Each structure stands twice: as structure tokens, then as C-alpha cells.
Amino acid sequence: MYPNAVEVNILCAGAACDCAANVRLEILDGVDRTTLVSVDRTNCIENRLIKALFYLQTNFPAENWIQFLDSSGGIAWNKIAISGHSQGAGLAGIIAKTYGVARSVMFAGLDYCGASARPSDWVFLTGATSASLCFGLVHQQDPIVTLPLETQFWSAFGLSRYGPEIDVDTTPASYGLSHQLVTNVTPSNTTIPTAYHGAIVADARTPLNPDGTPVLRPTWDYLLTAGTFAVVSVQRAADGTIVLQGTGLPGEMNSAQYSDTLQFWTLLGSVRSDANGNFSIQDADAAGVAKRFYRAVAP
């Protein structure tokens, strides 16, 4: 595994606010940026992931792992959803800032510049991945990543644009399309010192329903699939044209796609939500099609 014995926030305690980025990026790509960690190209996350994908494609060719590599043999980040807990959350965040990924989910993690009492420099950067594809979840009683610090991190990252903090324990599973989620679930084992820190995703700590399924599974599903908008109505007009209506953030540009097979998706068009967050778009070519699937895609 990559160097993980000491928290980045401890490694960088008292250092300049670019310290966390130098540590995390060296772990990611193996380029020497700091003496605080020593990761070469062979052992960095990127190379290990590339090697893993080649191995999977060679040994399980029918599973099409090669789709996650680009034509040059590098990682096709745009097809990959990345998530991480605690230390891994910081990596999930900085990877989203560095590459355009399909999704980034950060579970109870932040990089904080103690010398300036604010999030680290990289958190404020405009990322290669839109913040509309990034989400966070933290426990209200987490003693390691406290809620006040987490919400400060989320705001700097850009998640506050998509709504306020939402309590997943008391709010329906659409969560108001927020990207800032909190919970107060009781961990499965409260005797573990880090129980509340790990309750949101770690196997040994996350609570289970009587049937053995995770209590937070609906929340995880949301974090991995939700958008900032949704198609809420699909109606066929008398002439066969299909009209899609949806809701999202006021003034945000949305893209609609269609598929007749659920295997390949084609862009129908882009449309901007009005002042109330509503949008509408027509598929005139659907007149002769018996069945067609639609989805709204983040900008």
C-alpha cells in the first residue's frame, strides 16, 4: 500500500499550505515533490492501477477491463468513480481536482492547513472534475474529522453550491440533491476508539439492519449515482415527440441523453434550468421508436 502510517494533516502540521498537495500528488503519480513521503513511479497509485487493469484484462478478458485505459495505456479517468475514507478521502478529492473523473465521493476526510487555520491550498483550486460530481459524508460525532471542519472543507471544495448540509437519518433518500451529507447512526461497535469515524463506511463499524444489509446503503447508492438535477417526467405528445421535463439548480446547464439499448448513450441536447430550476427538452426523433430510455447528465 502507499505510505499511510501517518496522517497527512500530521505530516504537514505547521507547514506551508501547499504541503498536503505535494504529499498526495507524489503518492498519486510518483513525481518527487517532498521529503515527507518517498513514492516512486513504480509504486504510485497511477502505475499500480494501470498494472491492475492490465492484469484483470489479461485474466478476465470477457469483463472488458480495458475500457478503463485510454489509447495510450493510461487511465481513462472519465470512466472511473473514485471514493475514499479518511486519508483516502483526501486522495479522492485531489484526484478529482487533477483529473476529470466520473464521480468523487469523500467519506470523512479533509486536508487542513493548521498554520493558516483553513483548508489546504489544493482544496480551493478549480478542479478538472466539476464539483457537481463530487460528494461528501461525515458522522456528526466524528472526533477525528469534526463536522465544523468538514463543512469548512466542503465549502472550500465547492460542494456548498449544491445545497445545505442534509441529515440522511431524517431526510428522504433524494436528500434535496445536496452534496453535503451528515449522519448520526450508531456504530456497530462503539467500543472501538474510531467507531464514529468509521461508522459511515468501514465494514467493522458501519451499522447493519436485522437482515444484514448496511443501514447506510441508500446513502451510498445516492452518493454514487445522484446528480444535481433529475428527469422527473417523460411524456409522449400526439405527434410521437417525447418531452422530457426535469428539475435542478437554477440557471445550471444540463445535458440529456437517450439510449434504445441501455448500452450506448447519445446526446439529445443541452438545456439550461430556469430561475425555478426547471428544464424541458424534446426528442422529435422518438416518434417512430416504441421504447427509449433517458437520463440527465451532469455538466
C-alpha positions as a Markdown table, in Angstrom:
| # | Residue | x | y | z |
|---|---|---|---|---|
| 1 | Met | 0.0 | 0.0 | 0.0 |
| 2 | Tyr | 1.0 | 3.6 | -0.3 |
| 3 | Pro | 2.6 | 5.3 | 2.8 |
| 4 | Asn | -0.4 | 5.6 | 5.2 |
| 5 | Ala | 1.1 | 5.3 | 8.7 |
| 6 | Val | 0.9 | 9.0 | 9.5 |
| 7 | Glu | -2.0 | 11.3 | 8.6 |
| 8 | Val | -1.2 | 13.9 | 6.0 |
| 9 | Asn | -2.6 | 16.6 | 8.4 |
| 10 | Ile | 0.0 | 15.5 | 11.0 |
| 11 | Leu | 2.8 | 15.2 | 8.4 |
| 12 | Cys | 2.1 | 18.8 | 7.3 |
| 13 | Ala | 1.4 | 20.3 | 10.7 |
| 14 | Gly | 2.9 | 23.8 | 10.8 |
| 15 | Ala | 4.0 | 23.5 | 7.2 |
| 16 | Ala | 3.0 | 25.8 | 4.3 |
| 17 | Cys | -0.5 | 25.3 | 2.9 |
| 18 | Asp | 0.8 | 23.5 | -0.3 |
| 19 | Cys | 2.2 | 20.7 | 1.8 |
| 20 | Ala | -0.8 | 18.4 | 1.6 |
| 21 | Ala | -0.9 | 18.7 | -2.2 |
| 22 | Asn | 2.8 | 17.8 | -2.5 |
| 23 | Val | 2.4 | 14.7 | -0.4 |
| 24 | Arg | -0.8 | 13.5 | -2.1 |
| 25 | Leu | 0.3 | 14.2 | -5.6 |
| 26 | Glu | 3.6 | 12.3 | -5.0 |
| 27 | Ile | 1.6 | 9.3 | -3.8 |
| 28 | Leu | -0.7 | 9.6 | -6.9 |
| 29 | Asp | 1.9 | 9.9 | -9.7 |
| 30 | Gly | 5.3 | 9.2 | -8.2 |
| 31 | Val | 6.9 | 12.5 | -9.0 |
| 32 | Asp | 9.3 | 13.7 | -6.2 |
| 33 | Arg | 7.8 | 16.7 | -4.6 |
| 34 | Thr | 8.5 | 16.4 | -0.9 |
| 35 | Thr | 10.8 | 14.6 | 1.6 |
| 36 | Leu | 7.8 | 13.8 | 3.8 |
| 37 | Val | 7.0 | 10.7 | 1.7 |
| 38 | Ser | 9.0 | 8.6 | -0.7 |
| 39 | Val | 7.0 | 7.2 | -3.6 |
| 40 | Asp | 8.5 | 6.4 | -7.0 |
| 41 | Arg | 6.6 | 5.9 | -10.3 |
| 42 | Thr | 6.6 | 2.1 | -9.9 |
| 43 | Asn | 4.7 | 2.3 | -6.5 |
| 44 | Cys | 2.4 | 5.2 | -7.1 |
| 45 | Ile | -1.4 | 4.9 | -7.3 |
| 46 | Glu | -1.5 | 5.6 | -11.1 |
| 47 | Asn | 1.0 | 2.9 | -12.0 |
| 48 | Arg | -0.5 | 0.3 | -9.6 |
| 49 | Leu | -3.9 | 0.9 | -11.0 |
| 50 | Ile | -2.7 | 0.6 | -14.6 |
| 51 | Lys | -1.0 | -2.7 | -13.8 |
| 52 | Ala | -4.1 | -4.0 | -12.0 |
| 53 | Leu | -6.3 | -3.1 | -15.0 |
| 54 | Phe | -3.9 | -4.9 | -17.4 |
| 55 | Tyr | -3.8 | -7.9 | -15.1 |
| 56 | Leu | -7.6 | -8.0 | -15.0 |
| 57 | Gln | -8.0 | -7.6 | -18.8 |
| 58 | Thr | -5.5 | -10.5 | -19.3 |
| 59 | Asn | -7.1 | -12.8 | -16.9 |
| 60 | Phe | -10.7 | -11.9 | -17.3 |
| 61 | Pro | -11.0 | -10.6 | -20.9 |
| 62 | Ala | -14.8 | -11.0 | -21.1 |
| 63 | Glu | -15.2 | -8.4 | -18.3 |
| 64 | Asn | -13.8 | -5.6 | -20.5 |
| 65 | Trp | -11.4 | -4.0 | -18.0 |
| 66 | Ile | -9.5 | -2.5 | -20.9 |
| 67 | Gln | -12.3 | 0.1 | -21.2 |
| 68 | Phe | -10.8 | 1.9 | -18.2 |
| 69 | Leu | -7.5 | 2.5 | -20.0 |
| 70 | Asp | -7.1 | 5.1 | -22.8 |
| 71 | Ser | -5.5 | 4.5 | -26.2 |
| 72 | Ser | -2.0 | 5.3 | -24.8 |
| 73 | Gly | -2.3 | 2.8 | -21.9 |
| 74 | Gly | -3.0 | 5.4 | -19.3 |
| 75 | Ile | -6.0 | 5.6 | -17.0 |
| 76 | Ala | -9.4 | 6.7 | -18.6 |
| 77 | Trp | -10.3 | 8.7 | -15.5 |
| 78 | Asn | -13.5 | 10.0 | -17.1 |
| 79 | Lys | -14.9 | 6.4 | -16.8 |
| 80 | Ile | -13.9 | 6.0 | -13.1 |
| 81 | Ala | -15.8 | 6.8 | -9.9 |
| 82 | Ile | -13.4 | 7.2 | -7.1 |
| 83 | Ser | -14.1 | 7.2 | -3.4 |
| 84 | Gly | -12.1 | 7.1 | -0.2 |
| 85 | His | -12.4 | 7.2 | 3.6 |
| 86 | Ser | -10.3 | 9.4 | 5.9 |
| 87 | Gln | -6.9 | 9.5 | 4.3 |
| 88 | Gly | -8.4 | 8.1 | 1.2 |
| 89 | Ala | -11.0 | 10.9 | 1.1 |
| 90 | Gly | -8.2 | 13.4 | 0.6 |
| 91 | Leu | -6.9 | 11.4 | -2.3 |
| 92 | Ala | -10.4 | 11.0 | -3.8 |
| 93 | Gly | -10.6 | 14.8 | -3.6 |
| 94 | Ile | -7.3 | 15.7 | -5.1 |
| 95 | Ile | -7.7 | 13.1 | -7.9 |
| 96 | Ala | -10.9 | 14.9 | -8.8 |
| 97 | Lys | -9.1 | 18.2 | -8.8 |
| 98 | Thr | -6.3 | 16.8 | -11.0 |
| 99 | Tyr | -8.3 | 14.6 | -13.5 |
| 100 | Gly | -11.8 | 14.6 | -14.9 |
| 101 | Val | -13.4 | 11.6 | -13.1 |
| 102 | Ala | -16.9 | 10.3 | -13.4 |
| 103 | Arg | -17.5 | 10.8 | -9.7 |
| 104 | Ser | -15.7 | 11.5 | -6.4 |
| 105 | Val | -17.0 | 10.6 | -3.0 |
| 106 | Met | -15.2 | 11.7 | 0.1 |
| 107 | Phe | -16.0 | 9.9 | 3.3 |
| 108 | Ala | -14.9 | 11.8 | 6.5 |
| 109 | Gly | -11.8 | 13.4 | 5.1 |
| 110 | Leu | -10.2 | 16.8 | 4.7 |
| 111 | Asp | -6.8 | 18.5 | 4.3 |
| 112 | Tyr | -6.3 | 21.4 | 6.7 |
| 113 | Cys | -3.6 | 23.9 | 6.8 |
| 114 | Gly | -3.1 | 24.5 | 10.6 |
| 115 | Ala | -0.6 | 27.3 | 10.1 |
| 116 | Ser | -3.3 | 29.4 | 8.4 |
| 117 | Ala | -6.4 | 27.8 | 10.1 |
| 118 | Arg | -8.0 | 27.0 | 6.8 |
| 119 | Pro | -8.3 | 24.1 | 4.2 |
| 120 | Ser | -5.1 | 23.4 | 2.2 |
| 121 | Asp | -4.4 | 25.3 | -1.0 |
| 122 | Trp | -5.4 | 22.5 | -3.4 |
| 123 | Val | -8.9 | 22.4 | -2.0 |
| 124 | Phe | -9.7 | 25.9 | -3.4 |
| 125 | Leu | -8.5 | 25.1 | -6.9 |
| 126 | Thr | -10.9 | 24.9 | -9.8 |
| 127 | Gly | -10.8 | 21.2 | -10.5 |
| 128 | Ala | -10.7 | 19.1 | -13.7 |
| 129 | Thr | -13.9 | 17.5 | -12.3 |
| 130 | Ser | -16.9 | 19.7 | -11.8 |
| 131 | Ala | -17.9 | 20.0 | -8.2 |
| 132 | Ser | -21.4 | 18.8 | -9.3 |
| 133 | Leu | -19.8 | 15.3 | -9.5 |
| 134 | Cys | -18.3 | 15.4 | -6.0 |
| 135 | Phe | -20.0 | 14.4 | -2.7 |
| 136 | Gly | -19.1 | 14.1 | 1.0 |
| 137 | Leu | -20.4 | 12.3 | 4.0 |
| 138 | Val | -19.4 | 12.6 | 7.7 |
| 139 | His | -20.7 | 11.5 | 11.1 |
| 140 | Gln | -21.9 | 14.2 | 13.4 |
| 141 | Gln | -19.9 | 12.7 | 16.3 |
| 142 | Asp | -16.7 | 12.0 | 14.4 |
| 143 | Pro | -13.9 | 13.1 | 16.8 |
| 144 | Ile | -11.2 | 13.0 | 14.1 |
| 145 | Val | -12.9 | 14.8 | 11.2 |
| 146 | Thr | -15.3 | 17.1 | 13.1 |
| 147 | Leu | -18.4 | 18.5 | 11.4 |
| 148 | Pro | -17.4 | 22.1 | 11.6 |
| 149 | Leu | -14.0 | 21.4 | 10.0 |
| 150 | Glu | -15.6 | 19.1 | 7.4 |
| 151 | Thr | -18.2 | 21.7 | 6.4 |
| 152 | Gln | -15.4 | 24.3 | 6.0 |
| 153 | Phe | -13.6 | 21.9 | 3.7 |
| 154 | Trp | -16.7 | 21.1 | 1.7 |
| 155 | Ser | -17.4 | 24.8 | 1.2 |
| 156 | Ala | -13.9 | 25.5 | 0.0 |
| 157 | Phe | -14.1 | 22.5 | -2.3 |
| 158 | Gly | -17.3 | 23.9 | -3.9 |
| 159 | Leu | -19.9 | 21.4 | -2.5 |
| 160 | Ser | -22.0 | 24.1 | -0.7 |
| 161 | Arg | -23.2 | 25.3 | -4.0 |
| 162 | Tyr | -25.4 | 22.3 | -4.3 |
| 163 | Gly | -27.4 | 22.8 | -1.1 |
| 164 | Pro | -27.0 | 22.8 | 2.7 |
| 165 | Glu | -25.9 | 20.0 | 4.9 |
| 166 | Ile | -28.5 | 17.3 | 4.9 |
| 167 | Asp | -29.2 | 14.8 | 7.8 |
| 168 | Val | -29.6 | 11.5 | 5.9 |
| 169 | Asp | -31.2 | 9.9 | 9.0 |
| 170 | Thr | -34.3 | 12.2 | 8.9 |
| 171 | Thr | -34.5 | 13.2 | 5.2 |
| 172 | Pro | -35.9 | 11.2 | 2.3 |
| 173 | Ala | -33.3 | 9.4 | 0.1 |
| 174 | Ser | -33.3 | 12.2 | -2.6 |
| 175 | Tyr | -31.6 | 14.3 | 0.1 |
| 176 | Gly | -32.7 | 17.5 | -1.7 |
| 177 | Leu | -29.9 | 16.8 | -4.2 |
| 178 | Ser | -27.4 | 18.0 | -1.6 |
| 179 | His | -23.7 | 17.1 | -1.9 |
| 180 | Gln | -23.0 | 17.6 | 1.8 |
| 181 | Leu | -24.4 | 14.7 | 3.9 |
| 182 | Val | -24.2 | 14.0 | 7.6 |
| 183 | Thr | -25.4 | 11.1 | 9.8 |
| 184 | Asn | -25.7 | 10.3 | 13.4 |
| 185 | Val | -26.1 | 6.5 | 13.1 |
| 186 | Thr | -24.9 | 4.4 | 16.0 |
| 187 | Pro | -21.8 | 2.4 | 15.0 |
| 188 | Ser | -22.0 | -1.4 | 15.1 |
| 189 | Asn | -19.2 | -1.4 | 17.8 |
| 190 | Thr | -19.0 | 1.7 | 19.9 |
| 191 | Thr | -16.0 | 0.3 | 21.9 |
| 192 | Ile | -13.6 | 0.9 | 19.0 |
| 193 | Pro | -11.9 | 4.3 | 19.5 |
| 194 | Thr | -12.6 | 5.3 | 15.9 |
| 195 | Ala | -16.1 | 3.9 | 15.8 |
| 196 | Tyr | -17.9 | 7.1 | 14.8 |
| 197 | His | -15.2 | 8.0 | 12.3 |
| 198 | Gly | -15.6 | 4.6 | 10.6 |
| 199 | Ala | -19.3 | 4.1 | 11.0 |
| 200 | Ile | -20.1 | 5.9 | 7.7 |
| 201 | Val | -18.4 | 3.2 | 5.5 |
| 202 | Ala | -15.9 | 0.9 | 7.3 |
| 203 | Asp | -17.1 | -2.7 | 7.5 |
| 204 | Ala | -16.2 | -3.3 | 11.1 |
| 205 | Arg | -18.1 | -0.2 | 12.3 |
| 206 | Thr | -21.0 | 0.6 | 10.0 |
| 207 | Pro | -24.4 | -0.4 | 11.4 |
| 208 | Leu | -26.4 | -3.2 | 9.8 |
| 209 | Asn | -30.2 | -3.8 | 9.6 |
| 210 | Pro | -31.6 | -7.1 | 11.0 |
| 211 | Asp | -31.3 | -8.7 | 7.6 |
| 212 | Gly | -27.6 | -7.9 | 7.5 |
| 213 | Thr | -27.8 | -5.1 | 4.9 |
| 214 | Pro | -26.0 | -1.8 | 5.8 |
| 215 | Val | -28.2 | 0.9 | 7.2 |
| 216 | Leu | -26.4 | 3.5 | 5.1 |
| 217 | Arg | -26.7 | 1.6 | 1.8 |
| 218 | Pro | -29.3 | 4.0 | 0.4 |
| 219 | Thr | -27.0 | 6.9 | 1.2 |
| 220 | Trp | -24.1 | 5.1 | -0.5 |
| 221 | Asp | -26.3 | 4.5 | -3.6 |
| 222 | Tyr | -27.1 | 8.2 | -3.7 |
| 223 | Leu | -23.5 | 9.3 | -3.3 |
| 224 | Leu | -22.5 | 7.1 | -6.3 |
| 225 | Thr | -25.4 | 7.9 | -8.6 |
| 226 | Ala | -27.2 | 11.2 | -7.7 |
| 227 | Gly | -26.9 | 14.3 | -9.9 |
| 228 | Thr | -27.7 | 17.9 | -9.2 |
| 229 | Phe | -30.8 | 17.5 | -11.3 |
| 230 | Ala | -33.1 | 14.8 | -12.5 |
| 231 | Val | -35.6 | 13.9 | -15.3 |
| 232 | Val | -38.9 | 13.8 | -13.5 |
| 233 | Ser | -41.4 | 13.5 | -16.3 |
| 234 | Val | -41.3 | 11.7 | -19.7 |
| 235 | Gln | -44.4 | 12.3 | -21.9 |
| 236 | Arg | -45.2 | 11.4 | -25.5 |
| 237 | Ala | -47.1 | 14.0 | -27.4 |
| 238 | Ala | -49.8 | 13.2 | -30.0 |
| 239 | Asp | -47.2 | 13.5 | -32.9 |
| 240 | Gly | -44.9 | 11.0 | -31.2 |
| 241 | Thr | -42.4 | 13.6 | -29.9 |
| 242 | Ile | -41.2 | 12.9 | -26.4 |
| 243 | Val | -41.0 | 15.7 | -24.0 |
| 244 | Leu | -38.6 | 15.5 | -21.0 |
| 245 | Gln | -39.1 | 17.7 | -18.0 |
| 246 | Gly | -36.8 | 17.9 | -15.1 |
| 247 | Thr | -35.5 | 19.9 | -12.1 |
| 248 | Gly | -32.1 | 21.0 | -11.0 |
| 249 | Leu | -30.2 | 24.1 | -9.8 |
| 250 | Pro | -31.5 | 27.4 | -11.2 |
| 251 | Gly | -29.5 | 28.5 | -14.2 |
| 252 | Glu | -27.4 | 25.3 | -14.5 |
| 253 | Met | -26.8 | 23.8 | -17.9 |
| 254 | Asn | -27.9 | 20.2 | -18.1 |
| 255 | Ser | -27.4 | 17.6 | -20.8 |
| 256 | Ala | -30.0 | 15.0 | -21.8 |
| 257 | Gln | -29.0 | 11.6 | -23.3 |
| 258 | Tyr | -31.0 | 8.8 | -24.8 |
| 259 | Ser | -30.5 | 5.1 | -25.4 |
| 260 | Asp | -32.5 | 2.4 | -27.1 |
| 261 | Thr | -30.5 | -0.4 | -25.5 |
| 262 | Leu | -29.0 | 0.9 | -22.2 |
| 263 | Gln | -25.6 | 0.0 | -23.6 |
| 264 | Phe | -24.8 | 3.1 | -25.6 |
| 265 | Trp | -25.9 | 6.7 | -24.9 |
| 266 | Thr | -26.3 | 9.5 | -27.4 |
| 267 | Leu | -26.5 | 13.2 | -26.6 |
| 268 | Leu | -30.0 | 14.6 | -27.1 |
| 269 | Gly | -29.1 | 18.1 | -26.3 |
| 270 | Ser | -28.2 | 20.6 | -23.6 |
| 271 | Val | -30.7 | 22.9 | -21.8 |
| 272 | Arg | -30.4 | 25.4 | -19.0 |
| 273 | Ser | -32.7 | 25.3 | -16.0 |
| 274 | Asp | -34.9 | 28.4 | -15.5 |
| 275 | Ala | -35.0 | 30.6 | -12.4 |
| 276 | Asn | -37.0 | 28.0 | -10.6 |
| 277 | Gly | -34.6 | 25.1 | -11.5 |
| 278 | Asn | -37.0 | 23.5 | -14.1 |
| 279 | Phe | -36.0 | 22.5 | -17.6 |
| 280 | Ser | -37.7 | 20.9 | -20.6 |
| 281 | Ile | -36.3 | 19.3 | -23.8 |
| 282 | Gln | -38.0 | 17.5 | -26.7 |
| 283 | Asp | -36.9 | 14.3 | -28.6 |
| 284 | Ala | -38.6 | 14.7 | -32.0 |
| 285 | Asp | -36.8 | 11.7 | -33.4 |
| 286 | Ala | -38.5 | 9.4 | -31.0 |
| 287 | Ala | -41.8 | 9.4 | -33.0 |
| 288 | Gly | -41.1 | 6.0 | -34.6 |
| 289 | Val | -39.5 | 4.4 | -31.6 |
| 290 | Ala | -41.5 | 2.1 | -29.3 |
| 291 | Lys | -39.2 | 2.3 | -26.3 |
| 292 | Arg | -36.4 | 4.7 | -25.4 |
| 293 | Phe | -34.5 | 5.4 | -22.2 |
| 294 | Tyr | -33.4 | 8.9 | -21.0 |
| 295 | Arg | -31.1 | 10.3 | -18.4 |
| 296 | Ala | -29.8 | 13.7 | -17.3 |
| 297 | Val | -26.1 | 14.1 | -17.2 |
| 298 | Ala | -24.0 | 16.5 | -15.1 |
| 299 | Pro | -22.3 | 19.4 | -16.9 |
